[in-house]
Each structure stands twice: as C-alpha cells, then as structure tokens.
Amino acid sequence: MKALESYGIKPREPGARGRAGPLLSYVTMRMADRGGSPDGTPKLYFTDPDGILIQIKDLKYCGGSGKMGEVCVRG
C-alpha cells in the first residue's frame, strides 16, 4: 500500500461501500467459507485513473487456501 501511495493512489476510507473511485486502494479478506485461510487471505485492490479495478496477488497465489492463497488443491 505504501508503494501505491508513492504513485498517488490513496487508501480508501475504512468502511466505504460501493464502487471505489479513481486512484484508491483497499484490502479485503477472503475467508475460509470462500476458500481462504481460517484467518483470511488478504486481497489487495486498487483503481486506475479511470476507476478500473485492478487486483494484485502474491506470486505463490494459486487460488487456494493459506495466508496468501498458496495452498493448492489439485483435482
């Protein structure tokens, strides 16, 4: 989030609802009931100057559980 702030992307107000405006960042937690870790898997989002939403994921992310979504279930 500090790196994003250095580019002029500000943290979204805590508790804000609805679509985020341009140049805002926020983190949501994907909880175990949605496939995240028991304590939640953080998901970092930010919007570009046009308000288009972008998500940043850890390099180990595979859509699984674990703190960073890195515990993969092969089926």
ChimeraX attribute file (.defattr): number of C-alpha atoms within 10 A of each C-alpha:
attribute: neighborCount
match mode: 1-to-1
recipient: residues
	/A:1	14
	/A:2	10
	/A:3	8
	/A:4	14
	/A:5	13
	/A:6	9
	/A:7	9
	/A:8	12
	/A:9	19
	/A:10	18
	/A:11	16
	/A:12	16
	/A:13	11
	/A:14	8
	/A:15	5
	/A:16	9
	/A:17	8
	/A:18	5
	/A:19	10
	/A:20	18
	/A:21	16
	/A:22	16
	/A:23	21
	/A:24	21
	/A:25	23
	/A:26	19
	/A:27	16
	/A:28	11
	/A:29	14
	/A:30	20
	/A:31	15
	/A:32	14
	/A:33	9
	/A:34	12
	/A:35	15
	/A:36	22
	/A:37	21
	/A:38	13
	/A:39	12
	/A:40	20
	/A:41	23
	/A:42	19
	/A:43	16
	/A:44	16
	/A:45	17
	/A:46	24
	/A:47	20
	/A:48	14
	/A:49	12
	/A:50	9
	/A:51	14
	/A:52	13
	/A:53	17
	/A:54	11
	/A:55	12
	/A:56	9
	/A:57	14
	/A:58	12
	/A:59	9
	/A:60	12
	/A:61	15
	/A:62	15
	/A:63	15
	/A:64	19
	/A:65	22
	/A:66	19
	/A:67	16
	/A:68	21
	/A:69	23
	/A:70	18
	/A:71	16
	/A:72	13
	/A:73	9
	/A:74	5
	/A:75	3
